[in-house]
Structures are given as structure tokens and as C-alpha cells.
């Protein structure tokens, strides 16, 4: 697979002749635009995990002639922005629902904020998890009551994922959470068998360097990519992230 960073939680994945685009709210390097114009694909699926401005934007309407399906969380359906998209080409998904066609299988989990997270399996057998805004949102300045509530909600949802196996997981490691930014990803990796991890939701922060504590808790070696620059690219081969040379 080829994985290209768009911005925030936005990524484009090429798996053989299928393009998967997640949470493309802004694409400064015009990654998706160039790929669509080049036309070297058979199927294009554009996902939006929820309606927050930093995950969903109407510029993706421009690809409606080439898109196989838009896959949107149901909260997007209630927005005015959804009305400009061709209704016949949209699949709205609620939490704990599934959808498939001849190319991909999709299952959704709940979020700890708004919308859903996506588990996608392609015809090649690749299993991809995109968390959307599913995370342990432990804000340092919040009340103890809210911190405990955030913990309970996150761990309750995580129970439904226990034993899940994925090749690549895209998960928030949000720098705004300070010393608590690794709480969610650490627990996620303890419960979900993950072959590789892409850190996301880090706009304005440097690449995430796992702490000593994280490395102690996650004993198994894990390929990690924490992209910073829009347009950055990695190839996922044999459970490793490879950077293109030259």
C-alpha cells in the first residue's frame, strides 16, 4: 500500500487499483486532486468520519464524477453541506453497522466525540482502521469528573474492539493533550493487534516520538509513522513503512 498524508487526520491510501481517502478536509499539496486527474485507479472511496470542520469539507464534491462511493457518518447527513453531494452516491453509516460491495468491506465503531471510526478490508486482504476522533480525550485542565467520564467512555468502547486485528491503524496522538497524549494509543494497542501505526491529529506539533513509558508498555516492536508535512508518503510493505528514495 501507498499512504500519503493530507493534513490532520486526512490520508490517501492506494491499495492496488483502489484509492481510499479519509477525512480530507484540506489537502494543501493537492494529493487527491492529482491522483484523480491522473486516473490510474479503478475505484475511489472517500470517507468522512464526522462533520467537524477539520475532518469534512465540501471540496471533495469535486470528485463526484469519479467517486465509487462517499462513505459518511450519519451526523453529516444532518448538515447543510451534505445537500450538495449526489445522494445516490453516498452511503451513510451509523455506529456498529457494516457495508460492502465487490471491492471493500466496511464496519464502523463508535467515537468518543462525534461520528464513527472505520474498519476497512480491501480485496487484497489489507485491514485498515481509521479512528476518526475516537480517543481517550484526557484534557489536563478539565475537571476530575470529566476526566473520569472520558476514561470510562473510551474504555467501554475499546472493549468492543478487543481482539481485533489490523494491518495499519490511524490513531490520534494529539499534542494538545500534553503528557496525556499517549493514553489512548497505548490502551488501543494493548487491545487491538496492530501491525503498524500512523499517528494523526497533530497539526501544529512536531513528529511524535514515543516516550520511554510508551515503549515499556508496548513491548512488541511496532513500525510507527508520525507525518508532519502534507504530501509526505510512505509505502507499507511487509509490515514496514518505507520511504521512497530519490
N, C-alpha and C positions, 0 to 999 in steps of 0.2 A: 504494500500500500504506500501511496504517496500522501503525505499530510502537510498542508500549508496553513500557517497561522494568518487569520484575517485581522482580528482585533478582539480583545476582551475574552469572550467565550466563543468567538467565531472561528470556524475551521472549515477548510475544504479537504475532503478525502477522495482520492481516486483509487478505486479497487477494480482492477482490470478495466472494463469499459463502463463502469458505473461511477458517477460523481455524487457524493453526499456532501451537502453544505449545511452546517449547523450554525444557528444563531448569528447570521450575517446582518448585523445592524449597521455596520460600517466596514468598508473594505478599501482602505487608503491606497493600496497597491493594485487595485483592480484585478485581483486574482481570479475571482469568479467571472468577471466580465470577459477577461482574455480567454479563459477556458471555454466559455460558452461560444464566443466568436470563433474560436479555433475549431470547435465542433468535433473533436476527436473523442467522442463518447457515444454510448447508445442510450443511457438512461441518466436522468438528473432528478435527484430528490432534494428538496430544500426544506429543512426542519427549522421550526421556531419553538423553543421550549416554553415561552410565555411572552406576555405583551410588554414587559418592561422595555424602556427605550434603548437600553444597552444590550438587548437580545433580539429585537424585532423592529424592522423598518420597512417602509413601503417600496424602497428602491428595488427590492427583489421581485417586484411586479414586472420589471423589465424583461425577466426571463420566462414569462408565462408561455411563450410560443414554443420554448424548448423543454420546459419542465415536464417530467413524467408525473410527479405529484408534489404539491405542497403538503407538508405534514405539520400541522399546527396544533398546539394545545387548545383546549376548548375555551379558555379565557380570552383568547384572541378573537373568537367569533363575536364577542360582545362589544368589540371596539369598532369605531368608525373606519379605522384603517383597513379592516378586513373586507369592507364592502367593495374596494377597488380591485380585488382579486377575483379571477374567474371561479365561481362557486363550484362548478363541475370538476375542477381540478384540485380541490382541497380535500384533505382528509383531516377532520378534527378529532383529536384523541383526548379522552379523559384519562385520569389515573387508573392503573391496573386494567388496561384494555390492550387489545392486540389488533394488528392489521398486517396483511401480507398481499403480495402479488407474485408474479413469476420470478421476480428478481431479488426481493428482500423480505425479511420478516421483522416486524417491529413489536416491541412490548413496552408499555410505559409504567413507570413507578411514580410515586407522589414526590412532590418537592417539599422542602421545609420553608419555602417562601411562597411563590406563585407558580402555577403551571405544573409541568411534569418533567421527568427525566426519561431519556430514551435508551433502550437496549435494541441494537440493530444487528441482525445477522444477514450477511450477504450470500450470494450464490457460491462464492469461493470458500465459504465457511468462516470468514472473519466475523468476530463478535466484538462490537463496539459499544461502549457505554458513554453517553454524554449526560452529565449530571444536571445541566441547566443551572438553577440556583439551589439545588439540593446540597446542603452543607450543614455543619454544626456552627450556627451563627452566634458565637460567643463574643459579644461586644464588651470590651473591658470597662467602659463607663456605664454599663447598664445596671439595673437593679439585680439583686441576687435572685429574686423571684423570676424575673425574665430570663436570666441565665439558666436557671434550673429548668424552666419551661422549654427553652431552646434545646437543652440537652435531652430531655425526655422525648420531645418530638423527633429529634434526629435518630436517637437510638431505637425508638419504636419502628420507624420506617426501615432502619437498617436491618432489623430482624427479618423483614420480608425479602431481603437480598442475600441473606446468609447462605453460603454455598454456591452462589452464582460464579460462573467462570467467564472471564472476558479477556480478549487479546489486548485491547487498548482501552484505557479508561481516561476520559477527560473530566477532571475534577477541580473545583475551586480551591485554590490556596491563596486566599485573599489577603494581601499585605495590610489592609486596613484593620484586620483583626489583631495585628501586633503579635505578641507572644502566643496567642491562641490560634494563629492561622493554620497550624498543623493538626489541630484536634480532630477535625472532620476527616481529613485524608488518612490520618493514622488509623482511626476506627474503621473506615471504609476498607482499607487494605487488610485489616485483620479479619474481616468478614467476607470479602469478595476476592476470589482467586484471580489476581490481576497479573498479566504477563508484562505489561508496561504501562506507564503513567504519563499523562500530559497535564501539567499544572496550568490552570486558566483563571480568569477573573482577576488579573493582576495589572491592569493598566496603570501606569504611573509608578510602578515598582520594578526594581531590578529582577533578574532571574532568581528564582527560588533556589537556595542552596539548603538542602535538608540538614536539620540540626543534628547534633550528636544524640540527643534524646530520641529523635525520629529513627535514626539508624539503629539504635539499641532495640527499639520496639519492633521495627520491621527488619527482622533478621535476614530473610532471604534477599539476595541481590536483586535489585529491580531497576531496569532501564527507566530513566526519568528525563523528560524534556520539559523545560520551562521557557517557552518562547517569549521574546521581548519585542523584536522588530517585526512589524507587519510584513508579510511576504516571506518570512523565514520558512524553510522547508526541511522536512526530514523524510527519509524512506524507512518504512518499517519492514525489516527483513529478518527472518529467523529470530523473532522476538527482540530485536535490537533497533535502535534509531540510528540511521546512517545519514551523515551529511554529505550532500553532493559536492564533489571536488571539481575545481576548475570552472 
